[in-house]
């Protein structure tokens, strides 16, 4: 019997393996995040004595659970993430500006932060309603994350309070901003392009126009507490997976490109930084053009989650 005749059988076995691993992983990770919530609640006893100790405890708790998610994807589901672009300094505070296609973007970023030992330092802009969700939402309440209603008048005071705490406490931070404000869909893309035509903005093929106010306000509010902006572009091989598909190992290869800009090199005014961000998204769009044409981002991958994994052509 030819080798090719065994391919469908091997494929079925691999699908069964991935689903079995996924179910087992869920049975472990979901109760684990609730246990992490319990530990976070207990950490409140540290607050009267040291807010720094409170923050460090919660950073460590988040780092352990998020790290378990990364190791699960890497070692049990074999997901390979290929990183190209700029190297980044150790222990640098930064704003991460990331394109947003799917909830699967989040574990991709967790993997990148894990490599740089910054998992516990991630601070996310998230929808306000998530703070009521057990597990992830409750956990973020203890991590100086920014819960927003997408109404600047309603959000401003809370955001400024978090920024003040980060600055005065000299808290290590990677602030994650999905500047498009929502996940990419065909309908949203059509509306974004219509707006771009009407207002003379870049016509992006693979992205939505960024909502610039949040990123500009973050840079302004944090001041010299952050040293750089990491412009991160994520591209998937094949179709964009949902979070469930990613969890069950249906996204075996992912590309991540990073462009680092020191804050000292950014334009000085709000208006100029707004235009800088639009230009950044135009460059992101070109990167994705190359990714979809060749199967990889420009540059040689410097890091990979598996030693035997290489980007395949699409």
C-alpha positions as a Markdown table, in Angstrom:
| # | Residue | x | y | z |
|---|---|---|---|---|
| 1 | Unk | 0.0 | 0.0 | 0.0 |
| 2 | Unk | 1.4 | 3.4 | -0.9 |
| 3 | Unk | 2.4 | 6.0 | 1.6 |
| 4 | Unk | -0.2 | 8.4 | 0.3 |
| 5 | Unk | -3.0 | 6.0 | 1.1 |
| 6 | Unk | -2.2 | 6.3 | 4.8 |
| 7 | Unk | -2.6 | 10.1 | 4.7 |
| 8 | Unk | -6.3 | 10.3 | 5.4 |
| 9 | Unk | -5.9 | 7.8 | 8.3 |
| 10 | Unk | -3.1 | 9.9 | 9.8 |
| 11 | Unk | -5.1 | 13.0 | 9.3 |
| 12 | Unk | -8.1 | 11.5 | 11.2 |
| 13 | Unk | -5.8 | 10.3 | 14.0 |
| 14 | Unk | -4.2 | 13.8 | 14.3 |
| 15 | Unk | -7.7 | 15.5 | 14.5 |
| 16 | Unk | -8.7 | 13.1 | 17.2 |
| 17 | Unk | -5.5 | 13.7 | 19.1 |
| 18 | Unk | -5.9 | 17.5 | 18.9 |
| 19 | Unk | -9.5 | 17.4 | 20.1 |
| 20 | Unk | -8.6 | 15.0 | 22.9 |
| 21 | Unk | -5.8 | 17.3 | 24.0 |
| 22 | Unk | -8.1 | 20.3 | 23.7 |
| 23 | Unk | -10.8 | 18.8 | 25.9 |
| 24 | Unk | -8.2 | 17.7 | 28.5 |
| 25 | Unk | -6.6 | 21.1 | 28.4 |
| 26 | Unk | -9.9 | 22.8 | 29.0 |
| 27 | Unk | -10.7 | 20.6 | 31.9 |
| 28 | Unk | -7.4 | 21.7 | 33.5 |
| 29 | Unk | -7.1 | 25.4 | 32.4 |
| 30 | Unk | -10.7 | 26.5 | 33.2 |
| 31 | Unk | -10.7 | 25.4 | 36.8 |
| 32 | Unk | -7.1 | 26.7 | 37.1 |
| 33 | Unk | -8.1 | 30.2 | 36.2 |
| 34 | Unk | -10.9 | 30.2 | 38.8 |
| 35 | Unk | -8.3 | 29.0 | 41.4 |
| 36 | Unk | -6.1 | 31.9 | 40.2 |
| 37 | Unk | -9.1 | 34.2 | 40.9 |
| 38 | Unk | -9.3 | 32.9 | 44.4 |
| 39 | Unk | -5.5 | 33.5 | 44.9 |
| 40 | Unk | -6.0 | 37.0 | 43.6 |
| 41 | Unk | -8.8 | 37.7 | 46.0 |
| 42 | Unk | -6.7 | 36.5 | 48.9 |
| 43 | Unk | -3.9 | 38.8 | 47.7 |
| 44 | Unk | -6.0 | 41.8 | 48.9 |
| 45 | Unk | -4.7 | 41.2 | 52.4 |
| 46 | Unk | -1.3 | 42.6 | 51.1 |
| 47 | Unk | -2.8 | 46.0 | 50.2 |
| 48 | Unk | -2.7 | 47.6 | 53.6 |
| 49 | Unk | 1.0 | 46.7 | 53.9 |
| 50 | Unk | 2.4 | 47.1 | 50.3 |
| 51 | Unk | 0.6 | 47.9 | 47.0 |
| 52 | Unk | 3.9 | 46.9 | 45.3 |
| 53 | Unk | 3.7 | 43.4 | 46.9 |
| 54 | Unk | 0.0 | 43.2 | 45.9 |
| 55 | Unk | 0.9 | 44.0 | 42.3 |
| 56 | Unk | 3.8 | 41.6 | 42.2 |
| 57 | Unk | 1.7 | 38.8 | 43.6 |
| 58 | Unk | -1.0 | 39.3 | 40.9 |
| 59 | Unk | 1.6 | 39.7 | 38.2 |
| 60 | Unk | 3.0 | 36.3 | 39.2 |
| 61 | Unk | -0.4 | 34.6 | 39.4 |
| 62 | Unk | -1.3 | 35.9 | 35.9 |
| 63 | Unk | 2.1 | 34.9 | 34.6 |
| 64 | Unk | 1.7 | 31.3 | 35.8 |
| 65 | Unk | -1.8 | 30.8 | 34.3 |
| 66 | Unk | -1.0 | 32.6 | 31.0 |
| 67 | Unk | 2.3 | 30.7 | 30.9 |
| 68 | Unk | 0.4 | 27.4 | 31.2 |
| 69 | Unk | -1.8 | 28.5 | 28.2 |
| 70 | Unk | 1.4 | 29.3 | 26.2 |
| 71 | Unk | 3.0 | 25.9 | 27.0 |
| 72 | Unk | -0.2 | 24.1 | 26.2 |
| 73 | Unk | -0.4 | 25.6 | 22.7 |
| 74 | Unk | 3.4 | 25.2 | 22.1 |
| 75 | Unk | 4.0 | 21.7 | 23.4 |
| 76 | Unk | 0.7 | 19.9 | 23.2 |
| 77 | Unk | -0.9 | 21.5 | 20.1 |
| 78 | Unk | 2.3 | 22.2 | 18.3 |
| 79 | Unk | 1.5 | 25.8 | 17.3 |
| 80 | Unk | 4.5 | 27.5 | 15.8 |
| 81 | Unk | 4.8 | 31.3 | 16.0 |
| 82 | Unk | 7.5 | 32.8 | 13.7 |
| 83 | Unk | 8.8 | 36.2 | 14.8 |
| 84 | Unk | 10.5 | 38.7 | 12.5 |
| 85 | Unk | 11.5 | 42.3 | 12.7 |
| 86 | Unk | 13.2 | 44.3 | 15.4 |
| 87 | Unk | 14.8 | 42.9 | 18.6 |
| 88 | Unk | 13.6 | 44.6 | 21.7 |
| 89 | Unk | 15.5 | 45.6 | 24.9 |
| 90 | Unk | 15.0 | 43.7 | 28.1 |
| 91 | Unk | 12.7 | 45.2 | 30.8 |
| 92 | Unk | 11.5 | 48.1 | 28.6 |
| 93 | Unk | 8.0 | 49.5 | 29.1 |
| 94 | Unk | 6.1 | 49.8 | 25.9 |
| 95 | Unk | 2.8 | 50.4 | 24.1 |
| 96 | Unk | 1.9 | 47.5 | 21.8 |
| 97 | Unk | -0.2 | 48.4 | 18.8 |
| 98 | Unk | -1.6 | 45.3 | 17.3 |
| 99 | Unk | -3.9 | 44.4 | 14.4 |
| 100 | Unk | -7.0 | 42.5 | 15.4 |
| 101 | Unk | -8.5 | 39.7 | 13.3 |
| 102 | Unk | -9.6 | 37.2 | 15.9 |
| 103 | Unk | -9.6 | 36.4 | 19.6 |
| 104 | Unk | -6.8 | 34.1 | 18.7 |
| 105 | Unk | -4.6 | 37.2 | 18.5 |
| 106 | Unk | -4.5 | 37.1 | 22.3 |
| 107 | Unk | -2.7 | 33.8 | 22.8 |
| 108 | Unk | -0.3 | 34.8 | 20.0 |
| 109 | Unk | 0.6 | 37.9 | 22.1 |
| 110 | Unk | 0.8 | 35.8 | 25.2 |
| 111 | Unk | 3.4 | 33.6 | 23.5 |
| 112 | Unk | 5.5 | 36.7 | 22.5 |
| 113 | Unk | 5.3 | 38.1 | 26.0 |
| 114 | Unk | 6.3 | 34.7 | 27.5 |
| 115 | Unk | 9.5 | 34.6 | 25.4 |
| 116 | Unk | 10.5 | 38.0 | 26.9 |
| 117 | Unk | 9.4 | 37.2 | 30.4 |
| 118 | Unk | 6.7 | 39.9 | 30.4 |
| 119 | Unk | 3.5 | 37.9 | 30.7 |
| 120 | Unk | 2.6 | 39.3 | 34.1 |
| 121 | Unk | 3.3 | 42.9 | 32.9 |
| 122 | Unk | 0.6 | 42.8 | 30.2 |
| 123 | Unk | -2.1 | 45.5 | 30.6 |
| 124 | Unk | -5.0 | 45.2 | 28.2 |
| 125 | Unk | -7.6 | 47.6 | 26.9 |
| 126 | Unk | -10.8 | 45.5 | 27.3 |
| 127 | Unk | -14.5 | 46.0 | 27.1 |
| 128 | Unk | -16.0 | 47.1 | 30.4 |
| 129 | Unk | -18.5 | 44.3 | 30.5 |
| 130 | Unk | -15.7 | 41.7 | 30.7 |
| 131 | Unk | -15.0 | 42.7 | 34.3 |
| 132 | Unk | -18.1 | 40.7 | 35.3 |
| 133 | Unk | -16.9 | 37.5 | 33.6 |
| 134 | Unk | -15.4 | 34.9 | 36.0 |
| 135 | Unk | -11.9 | 33.8 | 35.2 |
| 136 | Unk | -10.3 | 36.1 | 32.7 |
| 137 | Unk | -12.4 | 39.2 | 33.5 |
| 138 | Unk | -12.2 | 38.9 | 37.2 |
| 139 | Unk | -8.4 | 38.3 | 36.9 |
| 140 | Unk | -7.9 | 41.5 | 34.9 |
| 141 | Unk | -9.5 | 43.6 | 37.7 |
| 142 | Unk | -6.4 | 42.8 | 39.7 |
| 143 | Unk | -3.9 | 43.7 | 37.0 |
| 144 | Unk | -4.3 | 47.4 | 36.3 |
| 145 | Unk | -6.1 | 46.6 | 33.0 |
| 146 | Unk | -8.2 | 49.3 | 31.3 |
| 147 | Unk | -11.9 | 48.6 | 31.1 |
| 148 | Unk | -13.5 | 50.9 | 28.6 |
| 149 | Unk | -17.0 | 51.6 | 27.3 |
| 150 | Unk | -15.7 | 53.3 | 24.1 |
| 151 | Unk | -17.0 | 56.6 | 25.4 |
| 152 | Unk | -14.1 | 58.9 | 26.1 |
| 153 | Unk | -16.1 | 61.1 | 28.5 |
| 154 | Unk | -17.1 | 58.0 | 30.5 |
| 155 | Unk | -13.7 | 56.3 | 30.2 |
| 156 | Unk | -11.3 | 59.2 | 30.8 |
| 157 | Unk | -11.3 | 59.3 | 34.6 |
| 158 | Unk | -10.8 | 55.6 | 35.0 |
| 159 | Unk | -8.0 | 55.5 | 32.4 |
| 160 | Unk | -6.2 | 58.5 | 34.0 |
| 161 | Unk | -6.5 | 56.8 | 37.4 |
| 162 | Unk | -4.8 | 53.6 | 36.0 |
| 163 | Unk | -2.1 | 55.6 | 34.3 |
| 164 | Unk | -1.3 | 57.6 | 37.5 |
| 165 | Unk | -1.0 | 54.3 | 39.4 |
| 166 | Unk | 1.4 | 52.9 | 36.8 |
| 167 | Unk | 3.5 | 56.0 | 36.8 |
| 168 | Unk | 3.7 | 56.6 | 40.5 |
| 169 | Unk | 4.2 | 52.9 | 41.3 |
| 170 | Unk | 6.8 | 52.6 | 38.5 |
| 171 | Unk | 4.9 | 49.5 | 37.4 |
| 172 | Unk | 6.5 | 47.4 | 34.6 |
| 173 | Unk | 4.0 | 47.4 | 31.8 |
| 174 | Unk | 3.3 | 46.4 | 28.3 |
| 175 | Unk | 0.1 | 48.2 | 27.3 |
| 176 | Unk | -1.8 | 46.3 | 24.6 |
| 177 | Unk | -4.0 | 48.3 | 22.2 |
| 178 | Unk | -5.9 | 46.7 | 19.4 |
| 179 | Unk | -6.2 | 50.2 | 17.8 |
| 180 | Unk | -8.9 | 49.1 | 15.3 |
| 181 | Unk | -11.2 | 48.9 | 18.3 |
| 182 | Unk | -12.9 | 45.7 | 17.1 |
| 183 | Unk | -12.2 | 42.5 | 15.2 |
| 184 | Unk | -11.9 | 42.6 | 11.4 |
| 185 | Unk | -15.0 | 41.5 | 9.4 |
| 186 | Unk | -16.0 | 42.1 | 5.8 |
| 187 | Unk | -18.8 | 44.4 | 6.7 |
| 188 | Unk | -16.7 | 46.5 | 9.1 |
| 189 | Unk | -14.0 | 46.6 | 6.4 |
| 190 | Unk | -16.4 | 48.1 | 3.9 |
| 191 | Unk | -17.5 | 50.8 | 6.4 |
| 192 | Unk | -13.9 | 51.5 | 7.2 |
| 193 | Unk | -12.9 | 52.0 | 3.5 |
| 194 | Unk | -15.9 | 54.2 | 3.0 |
| 195 | Unk | -14.8 | 56.4 | 5.8 |
| 196 | Unk | -11.2 | 56.4 | 4.5 |
| 197 | Unk | -12.4 | 57.6 | 1.1 |
| 198 | Unk | -14.5 | 60.4 | 2.6 |
| 199 | Unk | -11.7 | 61.6 | 4.9 |
| 200 | Unk | -8.6 | 61.1 | 2.7 |
| 201 | Unk | -7.2 | 58.3 | 4.8 |
| 202 | Unk | -5.3 | 55.2 | 3.7 |
| 203 | Unk | -7.4 | 52.5 | 1.9 |
| 204 | Unk | -6.3 | 49.4 | 3.8 |
| 205 | Unk | -6.9 | 46.0 | 2.2 |
| 206 | Unk | -6.4 | 43.7 | 5.2 |
| 207 | Unk | -7.1 | 46.1 | 8.2 |
| 208 | Unk | -9.6 | 48.5 | 9.6 |
| 209 | Unk | -8.5 | 52.1 | 10.1 |
| 210 | Unk | -7.1 | 52.6 | 13.6 |
| 211 | Unk | -9.1 | 54.6 | 16.2 |
| 212 | Unk | -6.2 | 56.9 | 17.0 |
| 213 | Unk | -7.4 | 58.6 | 20.2 |
| 214 | Unk | -6.7 | 55.7 | 22.5 |
| 215 | Unk | -3.1 | 55.2 | 21.4 |
| 216 | Unk | -2.3 | 58.9 | 21.4 |
| 217 | Unk | -3.9 | 59.4 | 24.8 |
| 218 | Unk | -2.0 | 56.4 | 26.2 |
| 219 | Unk | 1.4 | 57.8 | 25.1 |
| 220 | Unk | 0.4 | 61.2 | 26.5 |
| 221 | Unk | -0.9 | 59.8 | 29.8 |
| 222 | Unk | 2.0 | 57.6 | 30.5 |
| 223 | Unk | 4.7 | 60.1 | 29.4 |
| 224 | Unk | 8.2 | 58.9 | 30.1 |
| 225 | Unk | 7.0 | 55.7 | 31.9 |
| 226 | Unk | 7.0 | 54.0 | 28.4 |
| 227 | Unk | 10.1 | 54.0 | 26.3 |
| 228 | Unk | 8.8 | 52.6 | 23.0 |
| 229 | Unk | 5.9 | 51.7 | 20.8 |
| 230 | Unk | 5.9 | 48.1 | 19.4 |
| 231 | Unk | 4.0 | 48.0 | 16.1 |
| 232 | Unk | 3.0 | 44.3 | 16.0 |
| 233 | Unk | 1.5 | 42.7 | 12.9 |
| 234 | Unk | 0.0 | 39.2 | 13.1 |
| 235 | Unk | -0.7 | 37.0 | 10.1 |
| 236 | Unk | -2.1 | 33.5 | 10.0 |
| 237 | Unk | -1.3 | 30.8 | 7.5 |
| 238 | Unk | -4.5 | 29.8 | 5.8 |
| 239 | Unk | -7.8 | 31.1 | 7.2 |
| 240 | Unk | -7.9 | 33.2 | 10.3 |
| 241 | Unk | -8.8 | 30.9 | 13.2 |
| 242 | Unk | -11.3 | 31.5 | 16.0 |
| 243 | Unk | -10.1 | 31.2 | 19.6 |
| 244 | Unk | -11.7 | 27.8 | 19.8 |
| 245 | Unk | -9.9 | 26.6 | 16.6 |
| 246 | Unk | -6.7 | 28.0 | 18.0 |
| 247 | Unk | -7.2 | 26.2 | 21.3 |
| 248 | Unk | -7.8 | 22.9 | 19.4 |
| 249 | Unk | -4.7 | 23.2 | 17.4 |
| 250 | Unk | -6.1 | 24.3 | 14.0 |
| 251 | Unk | -3.6 | 27.2 | 13.6 |
| 252 | Unk | -0.3 | 25.4 | 13.3 |
| 253 | Unk | 1.7 | 28.3 | 11.9 |
| 254 | Unk | 1.5 | 32.0 | 12.8 |
| 255 | Unk | 3.7 | 35.0 | 11.7 |
| 256 | Unk | 4.4 | 37.9 | 14.0 |
| 257 | Unk | 6.4 | 41.0 | 12.8 |
| 258 | Unk | 7.5 | 43.7 | 15.2 |
| 259 | Unk | 8.7 | 47.2 | 14.4 |
| 260 | Unk | 10.0 | 49.1 | 17.5 |
| 261 | Unk | 9.9 | 52.9 | 17.6 |
| 262 | Unk | 11.4 | 54.7 | 20.6 |
| 263 | Unk | 9.0 | 57.3 | 22.1 |
| 264 | Unk | 11.8 | 59.9 | 21.7 |
| 265 | Unk | 11.5 | 59.4 | 17.9 |
| 266 | Unk | 7.8 | 59.9 | 17.7 |
| 267 | Unk | 6.3 | 63.2 | 16.5 |
| 268 | Unk | 5.6 | 65.6 | 19.4 |
| 269 | Unk | 2.0 | 66.8 | 18.8 |
| 270 | Unk | -1.3 | 64.9 | 19.0 |
| 271 | Unk | -2.1 | 65.7 | 15.3 |
| 272 | Unk | 1.3 | 64.4 | 14.1 |
| 273 | Unk | 1.1 | 61.3 | 16.2 |
| 274 | Unk | -2.4 | 60.6 | 14.8 |
| 275 | Unk | -0.9 | 60.8 | 11.3 |
| 276 | Unk | 2.0 | 58.6 | 12.4 |
| 277 | Unk | -0.4 | 55.9 | 13.5 |
| 278 | Unk | -2.3 | 56.0 | 10.1 |
| 279 | Unk | 1.1 | 55.6 | 8.4 |
| 280 | Unk | 1.9 | 52.7 | 10.7 |
| 281 | Unk | -1.3 | 50.9 | 9.6 |
| 282 | Unk | -0.5 | 51.5 | 6.0 |
| 283 | Unk | 2.9 | 49.7 | 6.6 |
| 284 | Unk | 1.1 | 46.9 | 8.4 |
| 285 | Unk | -1.1 | 46.5 | 5.4 |
| 286 | Unk | 1.9 | 46.1 | 3.1 |
| 287 | Unk | 3.4 | 43.5 | 5.5 |
| 288 | Unk | 0.2 | 41.5 | 5.3 |
| 289 | Unk | 0.3 | 41.8 | 1.5 |
| 290 | Unk | 3.7 | 40.1 | 1.5 |
| 291 | Unk | 2.6 | 37.6 | 4.1 |
| 292 | Unk | -0.4 | 36.5 | 2.1 |
| 293 | Unk | 1.6 | 36.4 | -1.1 |
| 294 | Unk | 4.7 | 34.4 | 0.2 |
| 295 | Unk | 3.5 | 32.8 | 3.4 |
| 296 | Unk | 5.8 | 34.8 | 5.7 |
| 297 | Unk | 6.7 | 38.2 | 6.9 |
| 298 | Unk | 9.9 | 40.0 | 5.6 |
| 299 | Unk | 13.1 | 39.0 | 7.4 |
| 300 | Unk | 14.4 | 35.7 | 8.8 |
| 301 | Unk | 12.4 | 34.3 | 11.7 |
| 302 | Unk | 14.5 | 34.9 | 14.9 |
| 303 | Unk | 12.4 | 32.8 | 17.2 |
| 304 | Unk | 10.1 | 29.8 | 16.9 |
| 305 | Unk | 8.0 | 27.8 | 19.3 |
| 306 | Unk | 9.2 | 24.5 | 17.8 |
| 307 | Unk | 12.8 | 23.7 | 16.6 |
| 308 | Unk | 11.5 | 21.8 | 13.6 |
| 309 | Unk | 8.9 | 24.3 | 12.5 |
| 310 | Unk | 9.4 | 26.5 | 9.4 |
| 311 | Unk | 6.9 | 28.8 | 7.7 |
| 312 | Unk | 5.2 | 27.0 | 4.9 |
| 313 | Unk | 4.2 | 28.6 | 1.6 |
| 314 | Unk | 0.5 | 29.3 | 1.0 |
